Amino acid sequence: MARFLLLFLLLGQRLFAQAPDTVLLEKLLRSRLELFGNILNHPQKNEVQVLYTQIDRDRNNVPHFKSYSYNLDDLHYFFPASTVKLPTVIFALEKLNELKITGLSRNSTMITGADFAKQTPVEKDSSAANGMPSLEHYIKKILLVSDNDAYNRLYEWIGRAEINERLHRHGLTTSRILNRYAVKDTDETSRHTNPVSFYDGARLIYSQPGRFDPKDYPLNLTSTTMGRAYMDSSDRLVNKPFDMSNKNAFSLTDQQQVLKKLLFPEVFPERERFHLTAEDYRLIYTYMSKLPSESDFPRYDPVEYWPLYAKFLFYGADKDARPDRNIRIFNKYGDSYGFIVDNAYIVDFENRIEFMLSAVVQSNEDGVFNDNRYEYKEVCNPFMKNLGRLIYQYELGRKREFRPDLSRFRIEY
């Protein structure tokens, strides 16, 4: 009996981890050559990777997954941009919960100091209702508009070593987080993280000194040098390929695994779940799917942050698009160095369909990096919009034995 049980468990693990089907997605893409022909003709040039996961519920509403991929290669490097901010949000909440310090919460005032080169302090936050920085407010800004400073503050509090230890703990083996964003981090400065203190009014609750991470996090990745030239930090042209070998990495497989574990913790053994409370899940679900125009604190300029800002899969970067009232997108996107990346769970409450879709596409015709000349508008944004709608239309026609109960994701904004 014990031998039979062991065999059953091993078989189940293999089935759960089986490689995605590689036929369906290409077939769907080729059915719309007028939309995808150029990309299909140059998938390597445009660094395209796609991972699509169908979700079928059983009679008890338990989700079961089947994945399909196009050009997926977890060891072929692409710049993940802001998609690394989602695990950083999760790890910040995990760390808070595991500290178990009386009075320390997501809403405690979070004061960031500075004790190393390029570090900057934070003592106020005018976008918060009370004018003070906190973990929760940083999380809102990250999930609503991918705020770089908010991400940097979580990176600094968790610490580089702990972030990467948590990636490893959660089995995210083709990913690493090494750098802040938009502060010209060097290898040296990225290893040093700021001192951070938390307060209740004037009362100090918890204080953490600045930290140094001596470790390296090598990954056996290909294609980490790109293009023919780049602009350096002084805006001088350097006629050598751009080296990304010491930058953040976050494979599509790992991205979708984070999303799956976040949205469907019940399908994972308890020891493999994120260490989050019910309130933490609700906070993340709300602000992953909330639109900038629906937020009061922080409040955003509707011109700079149009209604569907950050929902690349399905809406692209269409500033005139209006949200479909029956659809919500729970996602984390990124765009940098000509790459657009989006990791999304898309729900249609009226038609009761749901699916996960993760994709990356890049365009840099002149081969020069860091010059802000990329074909986002002409190549990347249309691809993401058309891809999301292609899969959505396919899902509308896909038969399901049991219609899902999606009430868990219907949120009052």
C-alpha positions as CSV (number, residue, x, y, z in Angstrom):
1,M,0.0,0.0,0.0
2,A,2.8,2.4,0.9
3,R,4.6,1.7,-2.4
4,F,1.4,2.3,-4.3
5,L,0.9,5.7,-2.5
6,L,4.5,6.7,-3.2
7,L,4.0,5.9,-6.9
8,F,0.8,7.8,-7.0
9,L,2.4,10.9,-5.5
10,L,5.3,10.8,-7.8
11,L,3.0,10.4,-10.8
12,G,0.9,13.3,-9.6
13,Q,4.0,15.5,-9.3
14,R,5.1,14.7,-12.8
15,L,1.7,15.5,-14.2
16,F,1.5,18.8,-12.3
17,A,4.9,19.8,-13.6
18,Q,4.5,18.6,-17.2
19,A,5.8,20.8,-20.0
20,P,3.3,23.1,-21.6
21,D,1.7,22.2,-25.0
22,T,3.6,24.1,-27.8
23,V,1.1,23.6,-30.6
24,L,-2.1,25.5,-29.7
25,L,-0.7,29.0,-29.3
26,E,1.2,29.0,-32.5
27,K,-1.9,27.7,-34.3
28,L,-4.0,30.5,-32.8
29,L,-1.4,33.2,-33.7
30,R,-1.1,31.9,-37.3
31,S,-4.9,32.1,-37.6
32,R,-4.5,35.9,-37.5
33,L,-1.5,36.6,-39.6
34,E,-2.6,40.1,-40.3
35,L,-2.0,40.8,-36.6
36,F,0.9,38.5,-35.8
37,G,2.6,37.8,-39.0
38,N,5.6,40.1,-38.5
39,I,6.2,38.8,-35.0
40,L,5.9,35.2,-36.1
41,N,8.5,35.8,-38.8
42,H,10.9,37.3,-36.2
43,P,10.2,35.7,-32.8
44,Q,13.9,35.7,-31.8
45,K,14.4,39.3,-33.0
46,N,11.4,40.4,-30.9
47,E,12.3,38.2,-27.9
48,V,8.7,36.9,-27.9
49,Q,7.7,34.4,-25.2
50,V,4.1,33.5,-24.3
51,L,2.7,31.3,-21.6
52,Y,-1.1,30.7,-21.5
53,T,-2.9,28.7,-18.8
54,Q,-6.4,27.5,-19.1
55,I,-8.4,27.1,-15.8
56,D,-11.1,24.5,-15.5
57,R,-13.1,24.1,-12.2
58,D,-14.4,20.9,-10.9
59,R,-17.8,20.4,-9.3
60,N,-16.4,21.8,-6.1
61,N,-15.0,24.9,-7.8
62,V,-11.4,23.7,-7.4
63,P,-9.2,25.0,-10.2
64,H,-7.2,22.7,-12.5
65,F,-4.6,24.1,-14.9
66,K,-3.4,23.3,-18.4
67,S,-0.6,25.4,-19.9
68,Y,0.3,26.3,-23.5
69,S,3.5,28.1,-24.6
70,Y,5.0,29.8,-27.6
71,N,8.8,30.2,-27.8
72,L,9.1,29.7,-24.1
73,D,12.7,29.4,-22.8
74,D,13.3,30.1,-19.1
75,L,17.0,30.4,-19.6
76,H,16.8,32.8,-22.5
77,Y,17.2,36.2,-20.8
78,F,14.8,39.1,-21.2
79,F,14.7,42.2,-19.0
80,P,11.7,41.7,-16.6
81,A,11.4,45.4,-15.7
82,S,8.7,46.1,-13.1
83,T,7.3,42.5,-13.0
84,V,9.8,41.8,-10.2
85,K,7.8,44.2,-8.0
86,L,5.0,41.6,-7.4
87,P,7.2,39.1,-5.5
88,T,8.8,42.1,-3.7
89,V,5.3,43.1,-2.5
90,I,4.6,39.6,-1.4
91,F,7.9,39.2,0.4
92,A,7.5,42.5,2.2
93,L,4.2,41.2,3.7
94,E,5.7,37.8,4.5
95,K,8.5,39.5,6.4
96,L,6.1,41.6,8.3
97,N,4.0,38.6,9.3
98,E,7.0,36.5,10.3
99,L,8.5,39.2,12.6
100,K,5.4,39.0,14.8
101,I,6.1,42.3,16.6
102,T,3.3,43.7,18.6
103,G,2.0,46.9,17.2
104,L,3.9,46.6,13.8
105,S,1.5,46.5,10.9
106,R,1.2,47.4,7.2
107,N,0.0,50.9,8.3
108,S,2.8,51.7,10.7
109,T,4.7,54.8,9.7
110,M,7.8,53.6,7.8
111,I,10.8,55.9,8.0
112,T,13.7,55.2,5.6
113,G,17.2,56.5,6.5
114,A,20.4,56.7,4.5
115,D,23.9,55.5,5.4
116,F,25.6,54.7,2.0
117,A,26.3,56.3,-1.3
118,K,23.3,57.2,-3.5
119,Q,20.8,56.3,-0.7
120,T,18.0,58.8,0.0
121,P,15.8,59.1,3.1
122,V,12.0,59.2,3.3
123,E,10.1,60.8,6.2
124,K,6.9,62.0,4.5
125,D,4.5,60.9,1.7
126,S,2.1,63.6,0.5
127,S,0.1,61.1,-1.5
128,A,-1.0,59.2,1.6
129,A,-4.2,60.2,3.5
130,N,-2.2,60.9,6.6
131,G,0.9,62.2,4.8
132,M,3.1,59.4,6.1
133,P,4.9,56.5,4.3
134,S,3.8,53.0,5.1
135,L,4.2,49.5,3.7
136,E,0.6,49.4,2.7
137,H,0.8,52.7,0.9
138,Y,3.9,51.7,-1.0
139,I,2.2,48.5,-2.0
140,K,-0.8,50.4,-3.4
141,K,1.5,52.6,-5.5
142,I,3.4,49.6,-6.9
143,L,0.3,47.7,-7.9
144,L,-1.6,50.7,-9.2
145,V,1.1,52.4,-11.4
146,S,4.3,50.5,-10.8
147,D,5.9,53.3,-8.8
148,N,9.7,52.8,-8.8
149,D,10.4,54.7,-5.5
150,A,7.8,52.5,-3.7
151,Y,9.5,49.4,-5.0
152,N,12.9,50.6,-4.0
153,R,11.7,51.2,-0.4
154,L,10.4,47.6,-0.1
155,Y,13.6,46.3,-1.7
156,E,15.6,48.3,1.0
157,W,13.5,47.0,3.9
158,I,13.5,43.4,2.9
159,G,17.1,43.4,1.8
160,R,18.7,42.0,-1.3
161,A,19.9,38.7,0.4
162,E,16.4,38.0,2.0
163,I,14.6,38.7,-1.3
164,N,16.7,36.1,-3.1
165,E,16.5,33.7,-0.2
166,R,12.7,33.9,-0.5
167,L,12.8,33.4,-4.3
168,H,14.7,30.2,-3.7
169,R,12.4,29.2,-0.8
170,H,9.4,29.4,-3.1
171,G,11.0,27.4,-5.9
172,L,11.6,30.3,-8.3
173,T,14.8,28.9,-9.6
174,T,15.2,31.0,-12.8
175,S,14.8,34.4,-11.2
176,R,16.8,36.8,-9.1
177,I,16.3,40.4,-7.9
178,L,19.5,42.4,-7.6
179,N,18.7,46.0,-8.3
180,R,16.6,49.0,-7.5
181,Y,15.1,50.9,-10.4
182,A,15.6,54.5,-11.7
183,V,18.4,55.4,-9.3
184,K,21.4,54.2,-11.4
185,D,22.2,51.5,-9.0
186,T,25.7,50.0,-9.4
187,D,26.8,46.6,-8.3
188,E,28.2,48.1,-5.1
189,T,25.2,50.3,-4.2
190,S,22.6,47.6,-4.9
191,R,24.3,45.4,-2.2
192,H,23.8,48.1,0.4
193,T,20.2,48.7,1.7
194,N,19.0,51.5,3.9
195,P,18.3,51.6,7.6
196,V,14.5,51.5,8.2
197,S,12.4,52.2,11.3
198,F,8.7,51.8,12.0
199,Y,6.7,54.1,14.3
200,D,3.3,54.3,16.0
201,G,3.0,58.1,16.3
202,A,6.3,59.1,18.0
203,R,6.8,55.6,19.5
204,L,9.5,53.5,17.8
205,I,8.1,50.0,17.2
206,Y,10.9,48.4,15.2
207,S,14.3,49.4,13.8
208,Q,16.5,47.7,11.2
209,P,20.0,48.9,10.5
210,G,21.4,49.2,6.9
211,R,22.6,45.9,5.5
212,F,25.2,44.6,3.0
213,D,24.7,41.6,0.8
214,P,28.1,40.0,-0.2
215,K,26.5,37.2,-2.2
216,D,26.2,36.8,-5.9
217,Y,23.2,35.0,-7.6
218,P,24.5,33.4,-10.8
219,L,22.0,32.0,-13.3
220,N,23.0,30.0,-16.3
221,L,21.2,32.4,-18.7
222,T,21.7,32.9,-22.5
223,S,21.5,36.2,-24.5
224,T,22.4,38.5,-21.6
225,T,24.3,40.8,-24.0
226,M,22.1,42.6,-26.5
227,G,22.2,45.0,-29.4
228,R,25.2,46.8,-30.9
229,A,25.7,49.8,-28.6
230,Y,24.3,51.6,-25.6
231,M,24.1,55.0,-24.0
232,D,26.0,55.1,-20.7
233,S,25.0,57.0,-17.5
234,S,26.5,60.2,-19.0
235,D,24.5,59.8,-22.2
236,R,27.6,58.9,-24.2
237,L,27.4,56.3,-26.9
238,V,29.4,53.1,-26.2
239,N,29.8,51.0,-29.3
240,K,29.6,47.6,-27.5
241,P,26.7,45.3,-26.9
242,F,24.7,46.1,-23.8
243,D,25.5,43.7,-20.9
244,M,22.5,42.7,-18.7
245,S,24.3,39.8,-17.0
246,N,24.1,41.5,-13.6
247,K,20.5,42.7,-13.8
248,N,17.2,41.4,-12.4
249,A,15.8,38.2,-14.0
250,F,12.3,36.8,-13.7
251,S,11.3,34.0,-16.2
252,L,7.8,33.8,-17.5
253,T,7.4,30.3,-15.8
254,D,8.3,31.8,-12.5
255,Q,6.1,34.8,-13.0
256,Q,3.1,32.7,-13.7
257,Q,3.9,30.4,-10.8
258,V,3.9,33.5,-8.5
259,L,0.5,34.5,-9.9
260,K,-1.0,31.1,-9.6
261,K,0.2,30.7,-6.0
262,L,-1.0,34.2,-5.1
263,L,-4.5,33.8,-6.7
264,F,-5.1,30.1,-5.9
265,P,-3.3,29.2,-2.7
266,E,-5.8,26.4,-2.0
267,V,-4.3,24.2,-4.7
268,F,-0.8,24.3,-3.1
269,P,0.2,22.4,0.1
270,E,0.2,24.7,3.0
271,R,4.0,24.6,3.4
272,E,4.4,26.0,-0.2
273,R,2.0,28.9,0.1
274,F,3.0,32.5,0.6
275,H,2.9,33.5,4.3
276,L,0.1,36.0,3.9
277,T,-3.1,36.8,5.9
278,A,-6.6,37.0,4.4
279,E,-6.3,40.8,4.6
280,D,-3.0,40.7,2.7
281,Y,-4.5,38.7,-0.1
282,R,-7.4,41.1,-0.3
283,L,-5.1,44.1,-0.4
284,I,-3.1,42.6,-3.3
285,Y,-6.1,41.5,-5.2
286,T,-7.8,44.9,-4.9
287,Y,-4.8,47.0,-6.0
288,M,-3.6,44.6,-8.8
289,S,-7.0,44.9,-10.4
290,K,-7.9,48.5,-9.4
291,L,-7.5,51.3,-12.0
292,P,-5.6,54.5,-11.2
293,S,-8.8,56.5,-11.8
294,E,-10.5,54.5,-9.0
295,S,-7.9,55.5,-6.4
296,D,-8.3,58.4,-4.0
297,F,-5.1,57.9,-2.0
298,P,-2.9,58.0,-3.9
299,R,-4.7,60.1,-6.5
300,Y,-3.3,60.2,-10.1
301,D,-3.4,62.6,-13.0
302,P,-5.8,61.1,-15.5
303,V,-3.7,62.3,-18.4
304,E,-0.5,60.8,-17.3
305,Y,-2.2,57.7,-15.9
306,W,-5.1,57.1,-18.2
307,P,-8.0,54.7,-17.2
308,L,-6.4,51.5,-18.4
309,Y,-2.8,52.4,-17.7
310,A,-0.7,49.2,-17.1
311,K,-3.3,46.7,-18.6
312,F,-1.2,45.9,-21.7
313,L,-2.7,42.4,-22.3
314,F,-6.2,43.1,-23.7
315,Y,-5.9,47.0,-23.8
316,G,-2.4,47.7,-25.0
317,A,-1.5,51.3,-24.3
318,D,-4.8,52.7,-25.8
319,K,-5.5,56.0,-23.9
320,D,-8.9,56.2,-25.5
321,A,-10.1,52.7,-24.5
322,R,-12.8,52.4,-21.9
323,P,-12.9,49.5,-19.5
324,D,-15.3,46.7,-20.1
325,R,-17.4,46.7,-16.9
326,N,-17.5,42.9,-16.8
327,I,-13.8,42.3,-17.1
328,R,-11.1,42.7,-14.4
329,I,-7.4,42.1,-15.0
330,F,-5.2,41.1,-12.0
331,N,-1.7,41.7,-13.3
332,K,1.8,43.1,-12.9
333,Y,3.4,44.6,-16.0
334,G,6.8,46.0,-16.9
335,D,8.3,48.1,-19.7
336,S,12.0,49.0,-20.1
337,Y,14.8,48.7,-22.7
338,G,12.3,48.1,-25.4
339,F,10.7,45.2,-23.5
340,I,7.0,45.0,-22.6
341,V,6.2,42.3,-20.1
342,D,2.8,41.4,-18.6
343,N,1.7,38.7,-16.2
344,A,-2.0,38.6,-15.9
345,Y,-5.1,36.8,-14.7
346,I,-8.1,37.9,-16.7
347,V,-11.7,37.4,-15.5
348,D,-15.0,38.0,-17.3
349,F,-17.7,37.9,-14.6
350,E,-20.6,38.0,-17.1
351,N,-19.4,35.2,-19.3
352,R,-17.8,33.4,-16.3
353,I,-14.4,32.8,-18.0
354,E,-10.9,33.1,-16.5
355,F,-7.4,32.4,-17.7
356,M,-3.8,33.3,-17.0
357,L,-1.6,34.9,-19.7
358,S,2.0,35.9,-19.4
359,A,4.0,37.4,-22.3
360,V,7.1,39.4,-23.3
361,V,7.9,41.2,-26.5
362,Q,10.7,43.6,-27.4
363,S,11.6,45.9,-30.3
364,N,14.8,47.9,-30.7
365,E,15.3,48.5,-34.4
366,D,18.5,50.6,-34.1
367,G,20.1,48.1,-31.7
368,V,21.1,50.8,-29.3
369,F,20.0,50.4,-25.6
370,N,19.2,53.1,-23.1
371,D,18.5,55.7,-25.8
372,N,14.7,55.7,-25.3
373,R,14.2,54.8,-28.9
374,Y,12.0,51.7,-28.9
375,E,9.1,50.7,-31.1
376,Y,6.6,50.3,-28.2
377,K,3.8,52.0,-30.1
378,E,4.4,50.3,-33.4
379,V,5.3,46.8,-32.3
380,C,5.0,46.0,-28.6
381,N,1.8,47.5,-27.5
382,P,-0.3,46.3,-30.4
383,F,1.1,42.8,-30.0
384,M,0.1,42.6,-26.3
385,K,-3.4,44.0,-26.9
386,N,-4.0,41.7,-29.8
387,L,-2.6,38.7,-27.9
388,G,-4.9,39.2,-24.9
389,R,-8.0,39.6,-27.1
390,L,-7.1,36.6,-29.2
391,I,-6.9,34.4,-26.1
392,Y,-10.0,36.0,-24.7
393,Q,-12.0,35.2,-27.8
394,Y,-10.7,31.6,-27.8
395,E,-11.8,31.3,-24.1
396,L,-15.3,32.6,-25.0
397,G,-15.8,29.6,-27.3
398,R,-14.1,27.0,-25.1
399,K,-16.4,24.4,-23.5
400,R,-16.3,24.0,-19.7
401,E,-18.0,21.1,-17.8
402,F,-18.5,23.3,-14.8
403,R,-19.0,27.1,-14.9
404,P,-16.7,28.8,-12.3
405,D,-17.8,30.7,-9.3
406,L,-15.7,33.8,-9.5
407,S,-17.3,35.7,-6.6
408,R,-14.0,35.7,-4.7
409,F,-12.5,38.1,-7.2
410,R,-15.5,40.4,-7.5
411,I,-14.3,43.4,-5.4
412,E,-16.0,46.6,-4.5
413,Y,-13.7,49.4,-5.5
